Amino acid sequence: MNEQQQMVSGLSCIVCGKQSVERFLDLGATALANKFLTKEELSKPEAKYPLRVGYCHTCGHVQLTEEVPPSAMFEVTAVEVWPWRGSMRL
């Protein structure tokens, strides 16, 4: 296995639960796709998160190997409630 293709230690597949996920693609740090910046935010540094993809050798599922905090993706106001729960098992 080369540096990019490595078993991700301790990461269970989100479909079958087995620890047989191998990272095969690392796109580096990436800004959130649906996080649109306001005019005021354009002059500030934008938050970036690792975008890495893995393959489960047990069930064949392709998945992200890093989890972005839900608070970074979703803004919750007093009237909104997001019943979102991460599916990654670390």
N, C-alpha and C positions, 0 to 999 in steps of 0.2 A: 504494500500500500504506500502511495506517496503522501506528501504532507496534506494535500487537499482531500484525498480519499482515506478517511480514517473512521474507525468505529467511534461513535460519540459515547464516551464513557458515562454510564449512569442514565442515559436517555432512553426511555421506553417508547415504543411505537404507540401513537395515539389511537391506533385501530386494534392491534392484537395484544399490546402490552408487553411484548418481548423486547429484550435489550439487544436488538440486532440491527440498529440503525447505523448506516454508514454515510458519512457526509461526502457528497460528490460535487457540490458546487458552492463556491463562496463568492458572493457579489459585493462583499465589503460592506461598509456602512452606507445606509440608504435612508433618505428622508421618507416619512410616511406618505403614502400615495394620496390619501383623501384628506390630508391636513392642509387646508388652504390657509395661506398667510394673509393677515390684514396688512394694510398699508404701513402701519406702524411696525409690524413684525419683520418687514422686508429688510430693514437695516440691521437686524439682530441675527446672531448665529442660529441656524435651524437645527433642531434635534435630529440626530441620525441613529439608526439602530442596525445591528448586524443582520444581513440577509443571507442565510446559509440554508442549503437544502440537503436533505438526507433521504436515503432509500432503506426501507426495512427489508432485510433478506428473508424474513419469515413469511410475511404476507404480501410484499410487493408494493406497499403504500409509500408514496412520495410525500414528504412533509417538511415544514420548516423546522430547523433544529434549535432556534432561539425564540424566546417569547418576548413580545413587546408588552409592557404594562398597559392594561386596559385604560388606565387613567390618562395615558399619553394619546390614546386613539379616540376616546369618547369623553365629551364634556357633559357632565350631569348638572342640570339646573334643578331648582326647587320643584318644578312641575314634571320633570322627566325622571324616570327610573330605568336604568339599564340592567336587566337581569342577566348580564353576560358573565359567563364563567369560562376561564381558560380550559382548553382541552389537553394541554401539554402536561405530561407527568414527568417531573424531574426527579 
